[in-house]
Amino acid sequence: MSTDCVPCGMESAEDAAVVFRDDLWACEVIPGFDVPGWYVLRVRRHALRLGGLSEQELATYGRRARDVVDAVSEVTGAPATYLLTFGEANPHFHTLIAARGDDVPPERRLGAIMQQRTDRLDRTAALALVPAVAQAYTRLAARPAAPVGA
């Protein structure tokens, strides 16, 4: 863990911000990105970018991402839920999972979704969604894995 790394610092996040934590992955509402329906899925150890993930982390990332996206989509009713991974400002591997509601105008969709950080930050509303997303995630993560090619 790096002391100046924002994703590493989330290890001490308040319980109210945590959707789930397992041995490899965590998903939380992160300060500065606390828009309702936005969550960060991050590897728990300090691994730089996608190339720094272990084989086990790589093997489990897709399932975790799918289950979080499904939980967020279910709880928010969002017609689109984005996965954004940049790795520039904070190279510790993490993915922003951002629900995009019908109320977001076309010019603020796709990559422009990040503009919501300036006008839709609402920590109280973001944290209020965590229990429902966590419950949906727990249920969805317990689904049997789909057979390859299904």
N, C-alpha and C positions, 0 to 999 in steps of 0.2 A: 504494500500500500504506500502511496506517495502522499506526503503531507500537504502538498500544494495542488493536488488533483481534485477537481470538483466531483467527478464520479466516485472516487475513493472516499471522499468526505461524506457521501451519502450513507456509508456504513453506520454513521451515528445519527441518521435521520429519525425524527419523531415517528412513533408507531403509526400515527394517523396518516402519514404520507406513504406508507408501505402497502403495495398491492400483494406482493409475495417476495419471499427470499428462500432460495434453496442453496445447496452447496456451491453451485456455479454461477447462478444468475439472481438478479434482484430487479424489481420493478417498483418505481416510486414516482411521486410528484416531486420535482426538483425546483427549488427556489429560482426565480428568474424565467422559468418555463411553466409556471403554475397557472396555465390557462385551463379552464374546465374541459376535461376530456383529453388532456395531454399527459403522457407518462413517459418515463425513460426506462428502457430495458437495458441493463448494463451487466457486463461480466463483473463478478465480485472481486477477482484479483486484478492487480494493475497490469493489464495486457494492452499493448499498443496496437491500435487499429485491427482490422480483420486478420491480417497476417500474423499477429501475435497470439491468436487464440490457440489453445491446445486442441488435439483431436477430439477430446471429449466435449469441450466447449463448442467446437464446430458442429459436432453431431447432435447437440441438443438445442442450438440456437434457433433453428427453424421452427421446431415444435413450440418453444417458449414464445417466439414472436407470433406464431399463428394463434396460440391460445390467448395471448394478451389482446391481439387485434380483435379476435372474435368476442372477447369479454367486453372490451371498450365499445365495439360496434353495437352489441346487444344492449348494453346499459344506456348508452347515449342516443341510440336510434340513428346514428350518423349514416348518411348514404355513402360516405367514403371515409376510410381511415387510412392515413398515410404512415409509412415507415420511412424515416429520414436518417441517414447515417452520413456524417460529414468527416469527422475525425480530424478536424483542423484546429479549432480553438482548444478542444479537449481531446487529445489523441487516445486516451483510455477508451477502449471500444465500448460504444453505447449506441442505442438507436432511439430516436424520438418517435413515439407512436402518438399520432395526433388525429383525433376525430375532427372531421370537417362537417359541420351542420349545414342544413339547407339555407340558413340565414347568412352564410358566408357568400358574398357576391363573387361572380365569376372572376373578376380581376384580382381577387385575394385567394384564389385556389391554386392548386399545384405548388410550385416552388414559392409562390407569393404567400402561402399559408404562414410562413415565418413572421410576416408583418403583424400577425395577431399578438405577438409578444409585446408590442407597444401599446395596444389599446384594449386587450381582453384579459390582462392579468387579473386574477381574482382568486387568491389563495384559499379563502374560505369556501368558495363554490367548488374549487378544484378538489379540496380535501373532502368535501361533502359527498363526492362521487366515489371515493376510494372504497368504502365498505361494500357497496353494490358491485363494483368492478372486481374486488377481491373475491367475493362470493361466487360471481360468475366465472372468474378465472379458475378457482378451485374445482368447480363442477366440470368445466370444459377441459381442464388439464387431466382429469381422470378418465376421459374418453379413451377407448382402446385406439391404438395406432392403426391407421388405415393401411391395408396391404399395399405393397408397391404395385403401381400400375392401376390402382382402383380409381 
